[in-house]
Amino acid sequence: MRRVYVDYAATTPVDPRVFEAMKPFFMESFGNASSVNTSGVTARKAIEEARAKIAQFMNADSPEELIFTGSATESNNLVLKGYAFKHGKAKTHIAVSTIEHDCILNAAKWLKQMGYKVDFIPVDQYGLIDMNVLERAIKAGANLVSVIHGNNEIGTIEPIQEISELCHENNAIFHTDAAQSFGKVPIDVKRMGIDMMTINAHKLYGPKGVGALYIRKGIELDPLLHGGGHEFGLRSSTENVPGIVGFAKAVELRKDEMKPEAGRLTRLRDKLIKGTLEIPDSHLNGHPTKRLPNNANFRFAYIEGEAIVLGLDMEGIEASSGSACASKTELPSHVLLAIGLKPEEARGSLRISLGKYNTPEDIDYILQVLPKVVGRLREMSPLYTKASQKQ
């Protein structure tokens, strides 16, 4: 059976070159980066070289503006909770969009339960943030704004520079979760006015278990983890040296490969979208053009997205119905509900996210199999039968 992996938004395979860069730090240069012996000094040097490479890629002023964490989830929690704990309830007012990743939304909801002021900013039918509502929230006192860059489900890319300008005109700090976009589209933290940014390795052919947070110099957060004061006192824990080295290697490879890969994936994505929308009662979720180059998110009337995923999987096509982090819940996607879909519409979603190992032949195979899967499921759907009878 042909195997086609199109769930790159959930995770990516480690690039062989990344794995080769990591290998010495498992068995040979395995020292603790906090130790002053030779092995420790070697590990510390590797971390600082990695920090410099990633900081340069995003055009940060200094490598010290980047701290390593265990995941994008940890970085996002550190932003919201670290800011809230540092400044206290009286001086904290947070605004986040309604289509953030669960780790932002759940952290924001938890802070709200703890008595912090939190606003949830709506989006339009394409997932673009309502700038008028955001402006009102900022002028009402919101001093930390967090808006995802490229949405992990529908792929919509937000107007980051416009949002940051609005924030800075009103003395607010701007954070973006760029876990899905970093390494796929150009990001310049200075030009785009980003104050804090979350990134991770496993979405760009690096290892799992390592993330990072860019924090512009002068911004103060309280740490979530207290211990030996690693990562400039913001993230105590013995550093994951192999993971950090692999992260930097993955970023280094993006320098030459990001632009041509984005162009190639955009062409494959658009071919996929065009072919899929030929299926009756199918719709594209997210913005038609302002979207990540590798993301296509559809909804199909009268059937469940999970059933489509299972049907495709039986044919060797590995996709998803939405965020991998929310795949175990029976509730409809909060992102799809936020763009105005009814629960029954949101449940019929399919996310296909492409990567560098996908080929035009993969797209042809998907377009061959997907209509059959949708058709077979609709034949079993009482909703489809009822709709057909009305017609």
C-alpha positions as CSV (number, residue, x, y, z in Angstrom):
1,M,0.0,0.0,0.0
2,R,1.2,3.5,-0.8
3,R,2.0,5.6,2.3
4,V,1.4,9.3,2.2
5,Y,2.1,11.3,5.3
6,V,0.3,14.7,5.2
7,D,0.2,15.6,8.9
8,Y,3.3,17.8,9.0
9,A,1.5,20.4,11.1
10,A,1.3,17.8,13.9
11,T,5.0,16.9,13.6
12,T,7.8,16.3,11.1
13,P,10.4,13.6,10.6
14,V,13.9,14.5,11.8
15,D,16.1,15.5,8.9
16,P,19.0,13.0,8.6
17,R,21.4,16.0,8.7
18,V,19.9,17.1,12.0
19,F,20.2,13.7,13.5
20,E,23.9,13.5,12.5
21,A,24.5,16.8,14.2
22,M,22.8,15.6,17.4
23,K,24.5,12.2,17.7
24,P,27.8,13.2,19.3
25,F,26.0,14.9,22.2
26,F,24.3,11.6,23.2
27,M,27.4,9.4,23.5
28,E,30.6,11.5,23.2
29,S,30.1,15.1,24.2
30,F,27.4,14.2,26.8
31,G,28.5,16.6,29.5
32,N,26.3,18.8,31.7
33,A,26.5,22.4,30.3
34,S,26.6,23.7,33.9
35,S,29.8,21.8,34.7
36,V,33.2,23.5,34.5
37,N,35.0,20.4,33.4
38,T,36.0,19.7,29.7
39,S,32.8,17.9,28.8
40,G,30.7,20.6,30.4
41,V,32.5,23.4,28.6
42,T,32.0,21.5,25.3
43,A,28.3,21.2,26.0
44,R,28.0,24.9,27.0
45,K,29.8,26.0,23.8
46,A,27.4,23.9,21.7
47,I,24.4,25.5,23.4
48,E,25.7,29.1,22.9
49,E,26.5,28.4,19.3
50,A,23.0,27.1,18.7
51,R,21.5,30.1,20.5
52,A,23.4,32.5,18.3
53,K,22.4,30.7,15.1
54,I,18.7,30.7,15.9
55,A,18.8,34.3,17.1
56,Q,20.5,35.4,13.9
57,F,17.9,33.6,11.8
58,M,15.1,35.7,13.4
59,N,17.2,38.8,13.4
60,A,17.3,39.3,17.2
61,D,19.6,41.9,18.6
62,S,21.4,39.5,20.9
63,P,21.6,35.7,21.4
64,E,20.7,36.4,25.0
65,E,17.2,37.3,23.9
66,L,16.5,33.6,23.2
67,I,15.9,31.1,26.0
68,F,15.5,27.3,25.4
69,T,12.5,25.5,26.8
70,G,11.0,22.0,26.5
71,S,8.2,22.8,24.1
72,A,6.1,25.6,22.5
73,T,3.5,24.8,25.1
74,E,6.0,25.7,27.9
75,S,7.1,28.8,26.1
76,N,3.5,30.0,25.7
77,N,2.7,29.3,29.3
78,L,5.9,31.2,30.4
79,V,4.8,34.2,28.4
80,L,1.3,34.5,29.9
81,K,1.9,33.3,33.4
82,G,5.4,34.7,33.7
83,Y,4.1,38.2,32.8
84,A,1.1,37.9,35.1
85,F,3.1,36.7,38.0
86,K,5.7,39.4,37.5
87,H,3.3,42.3,37.3
88,G,0.4,41.1,39.5
89,K,-3.3,41.3,39.0
90,A,-3.6,45.1,39.3
91,K,-1.1,45.7,36.5
92,T,-1.9,42.7,34.2
93,H,-4.5,42.9,31.4
94,I,-4.1,40.2,28.7
95,A,-5.7,40.0,25.3
96,V,-5.6,36.8,23.1
97,S,-7.4,35.8,20.0
98,T,-10.1,33.2,20.0
99,I,-8.2,30.9,17.6
100,E,-5.0,30.5,19.6
101,H,-3.5,27.1,20.3
102,D,-5.0,25.3,23.3
103,C,-1.9,26.0,25.4
104,I,-2.5,29.8,25.0
105,L,-6.2,29.6,25.4
106,N,-6.2,27.3,28.4
107,A,-3.4,29.3,30.1
108,A,-5.4,32.5,29.5
109,K,-8.6,30.9,30.9
110,W,-6.8,29.7,34.0
111,L,-5.4,33.2,34.6
112,K,-8.9,34.6,34.2
113,Q,-10.1,32.1,36.8
114,M,-7.3,33.3,39.1
115,G,-8.7,36.8,38.9
116,Y,-6.5,38.3,36.1
117,K,-8.1,40.5,33.5
118,V,-8.2,38.6,30.2
119,D,-10.0,39.5,26.9
120,F,-10.7,37.1,24.1
121,I,-10.6,38.8,20.7
122,P,-12.9,37.5,17.9
123,V,-11.9,36.7,14.3
124,D,-13.7,36.9,11.0
125,Q,-14.9,34.1,8.8
126,Y,-11.3,33.5,7.5
127,G,-9.7,33.6,10.9
128,L,-8.3,37.1,10.7
129,I,-8.4,39.0,14.0
130,D,-10.9,41.8,14.4
131,M,-8.5,44.8,14.6
132,N,-11.3,47.1,15.8
133,V,-12.1,44.9,18.8
134,L,-8.4,44.4,19.5
135,E,-7.8,48.2,19.4
136,R,-10.7,48.8,21.9
137,A,-9.2,46.2,24.2
138,I,-5.7,47.7,24.1
139,K,-7.1,51.2,24.6
140,A,-9.1,49.9,27.6
141,G,-5.8,48.8,29.2
142,A,-4.6,45.5,27.7
143,N,-0.9,45.5,28.1
144,L,0.0,42.0,26.8
145,V,-1.4,40.9,23.5
146,S,-0.8,37.3,22.2
147,V,-1.9,36.5,18.6
148,I,-0.8,33.3,16.8
149,H,1.1,34.0,13.6
150,G,0.1,31.0,11.4
151,N,-2.9,29.1,12.7
152,N,-2.2,25.5,13.5
153,E,-5.6,24.3,12.2
154,I,-6.8,26.5,9.3
155,G,-3.4,28.0,8.3
156,T,-4.5,31.6,8.3
157,I,-1.6,34.1,8.7
158,E,-2.4,37.1,10.9
159,P,-1.2,40.7,10.1
160,I,1.5,40.5,12.7
161,Q,3.2,43.8,11.9
162,E,-0.1,45.7,11.9
163,I,-0.9,44.2,15.3
164,S,2.5,45.0,16.8
165,E,2.3,48.6,15.6
166,L,-1.1,48.9,17.3
167,C,0.3,47.5,20.5
168,H,3.3,49.7,20.5
169,E,1.3,52.9,19.8
170,N,-0.5,52.1,23.1
171,N,2.5,50.8,25.2
172,A,1.4,47.2,25.0
173,I,3.7,44.2,24.6
174,F,3.1,41.9,21.7
175,H,3.7,38.1,21.7
176,T,3.1,35.7,18.8
177,D,3.0,31.9,18.8
178,A,5.1,31.1,15.7
179,A,5.4,27.4,16.2
180,Q,3.7,26.6,12.9
181,S,5.2,29.4,10.8
182,F,8.8,29.7,12.0
183,G,11.0,28.1,9.3
184,K,8.1,28.1,6.8
185,V,7.8,31.8,6.1
186,P,10.2,34.7,6.8
187,I,10.1,36.2,10.3
188,D,12.2,39.2,11.3
189,V,11.4,40.1,14.9
190,K,12.8,43.6,14.6
191,R,11.1,44.5,11.3
192,M,7.8,43.0,12.4
193,G,7.9,44.5,15.8
194,I,7.7,41.3,17.8
195,D,8.4,41.6,21.5
196,M,8.2,37.9,22.3
197,M,7.9,34.9,20.1
198,T,7.4,31.1,20.7
199,I,9.1,28.6,18.4
200,N,9.9,24.9,18.5
201,A,12.0,22.3,16.7
202,H,9.8,19.4,15.7
203,K,7.6,21.4,13.3
204,L,10.7,22.1,11.1
205,Y,12.4,18.7,10.8
206,G,14.1,19.0,14.2
207,P,13.7,16.8,17.4
208,K,10.7,16.8,19.7
209,G,11.1,18.0,23.3
210,V,12.8,21.3,22.6
211,G,11.4,24.8,22.1
212,A,12.5,28.3,22.6
213,L,11.2,31.7,23.5
214,Y,12.4,35.0,22.1
215,I,12.1,37.8,24.7
216,R,13.1,41.3,23.6
217,K,15.6,42.8,26.0
218,G,13.9,44.8,28.8
219,I,10.8,42.6,29.1
220,E,10.6,41.0,32.5
221,L,8.9,37.6,33.3
222,D,8.8,35.5,36.4
223,P,10.0,31.9,35.8
224,L,7.7,28.9,36.0
225,L,10.4,26.6,37.1
226,H,12.7,27.4,40.0
227,G,16.0,25.7,40.4
228,G,19.6,26.3,39.4
229,G,18.9,29.4,37.4
230,H,19.5,28.0,33.9
231,E,18.7,30.0,30.8
232,F,19.4,33.4,32.4
233,G,17.3,32.5,35.4
234,L,14.1,32.0,33.4
235,R,14.1,28.2,32.8
236,S,15.8,26.1,35.4
237,S,16.5,22.5,34.3
238,T,19.6,20.7,32.9
239,E,19.7,21.7,29.2
240,N,18.7,19.3,26.5
241,V,22.0,19.7,24.6
242,P,21.3,17.2,21.8
243,G,17.9,18.7,21.2
244,I,19.2,22.3,21.2
245,V,22.0,21.3,18.8
246,G,19.4,19.6,16.6
247,F,17.1,22.7,16.8
248,A,19.9,24.9,15.6
249,K,20.8,22.6,12.7
250,A,17.2,22.4,11.6
251,V,17.1,26.3,11.6
252,E,20.4,26.5,9.8
253,L,19.0,24.3,7.0
254,R,16.0,26.5,6.7
255,K,18.2,29.4,5.5
256,D,18.7,27.9,2.1
257,E,15.7,25.6,1.9
258,M,12.8,27.6,3.3
259,K,12.1,29.8,0.3
260,P,12.2,27.1,-2.5
261,E,10.3,24.7,-0.3
262,A,7.6,27.2,0.4
263,G,7.1,27.9,-3.3
264,R,6.9,24.2,-4.1
265,L,4.5,23.4,-1.2
266,T,2.3,26.3,-2.2
267,R,1.9,24.9,-5.7
268,L,1.1,21.4,-4.3
269,R,-1.3,23.0,-1.7
270,D,-3.2,25.0,-4.4
271,K,-3.5,21.9,-6.6
272,L,-4.9,20.0,-3.7
273,I,-7.3,22.7,-2.8
274,K,-8.6,23.0,-6.4
275,G,-9.1,19.3,-6.7
276,T,-10.7,18.8,-3.4
277,L,-13.2,21.6,-3.9
278,E,-14.5,19.8,-6.9
279,I,-16.1,17.3,-4.4
280,P,-19.8,18.4,-3.9
281,D,-20.5,20.2,-0.6
282,S,-16.9,20.8,0.2
283,H,-15.5,24.0,1.5
284,L,-12.1,25.5,2.4
285,N,-11.5,26.7,6.0
286,G,-9.3,29.7,6.5
287,H,-8.1,32.5,4.3
288,P,-7.9,31.5,0.6
289,T,-4.5,33.2,0.1
290,K,-3.2,34.5,3.4
291,R,-2.3,31.0,4.7
292,L,0.7,28.9,5.5
293,P,2.2,27.4,2.3
294,N,1.7,23.8,3.5
295,N,-1.8,24.0,5.0
296,A,-5.1,23.0,3.5
297,N,-8.2,22.6,5.8
298,F,-11.5,21.5,4.4
299,R,-15.0,20.7,5.7
300,F,-17.4,18.2,4.1
301,A,-21.1,18.4,4.8
302,Y,-23.0,15.5,6.3
303,I,-20.0,13.5,7.6
304,E,-17.5,13.4,10.5
305,G,-13.9,14.5,10.0
306,E,-12.7,11.7,12.2
307,A,-14.3,9.2,9.9
308,I,-12.6,10.8,6.9
309,V,-9.3,10.6,8.6
310,L,-9.8,6.9,9.4
311,G,-11.0,6.2,5.9
312,L,-7.9,7.9,4.4
313,D,-5.6,6.0,6.8
314,M,-7.0,2.7,5.6
315,E,-5.7,3.8,2.2
316,G,-2.3,4.8,3.5
317,I,-2.9,8.5,3.7
318,E,-2.1,10.0,7.1
319,A,-3.9,13.3,7.8
320,S,-5.8,14.7,10.7
321,S,-9.1,16.4,11.5
322,G,-7.4,19.3,13.3
323,S,-4.9,20.0,16.0
324,A,-3.1,16.9,17.2
325,C,-3.2,18.3,20.8
326,A,-7.0,18.3,20.7
327,S,-7.5,15.1,18.8
328,K,-8.7,13.1,21.9
329,T,-11.6,15.4,22.6
330,E,-15.1,14.9,21.2
331,L,-15.8,18.6,21.1
332,P,-15.8,20.5,17.8
333,S,-12.6,22.6,17.1
334,H,-12.7,25.9,18.9
335,V,-10.9,27.4,15.9
336,L,-13.7,26.4,13.5
337,L,-16.4,27.5,15.9
338,A,-14.6,30.9,16.2
339,I,-14.7,31.5,12.5
340,G,-18.5,31.1,12.6
341,L,-19.1,27.4,11.7
342,K,-21.9,25.5,13.3
343,P,-20.8,22.5,15.5
344,E,-22.0,20.0,12.9
345,E,-20.0,21.8,10.2
346,A,-16.9,22.0,12.4
347,R,-17.1,18.3,13.0
348,G,-16.7,17.6,9.2
349,S,-13.2,19.0,9.0
350,L,-10.0,17.6,7.5
351,R,-6.6,19.1,7.8
352,I,-4.0,18.2,5.2
353,S,-0.6,19.6,6.0
354,L,2.3,19.1,3.6
355,G,6.0,18.8,4.0
356,K,9.3,18.6,2.1
357,Y,9.0,14.9,1.4
358,N,5.6,15.2,-0.4
359,T,5.5,14.9,-4.1
360,P,3.0,15.8,-6.9
361,E,2.2,12.1,-7.1
362,D,1.1,12.2,-3.4
363,I,-1.4,14.9,-4.3
364,D,-2.7,12.9,-7.2
365,Y,-3.2,9.9,-4.9
366,I,-5.0,12.0,-2.3
367,L,-7.3,13.4,-5.0
368,Q,-7.9,9.9,-6.3
369,V,-8.8,8.5,-2.8
370,L,-10.5,11.4,-1.0
371,P,-13.6,11.6,-3.2
372,K,-14.2,7.9,-2.8
373,V,-13.9,8.1,1.0
374,V,-16.2,11.1,1.2
375,G,-18.7,9.4,-1.1
376,R,-18.7,6.1,0.8
377,L,-19.2,7.9,4.2
378,R,-22.1,10.0,2.7
379,E,-23.8,6.8,1.5
380,M,-23.9,5.7,5.2
381,S,-24.9,9.2,6.5
382,P,-28.6,9.7,7.5
383,L,-28.0,13.5,7.2
384,Y,-26.8,13.1,3.6
385,T,-29.8,10.9,2.8
386,K,-32.2,13.4,4.3
387,A,-30.6,16.3,2.4
388,S,-30.7,14.3,-0.9
389,Q,-34.4,13.6,-0.4
390,K,-35.1,17.3,0.0
391,Q,-33.4,18.1,-3.2
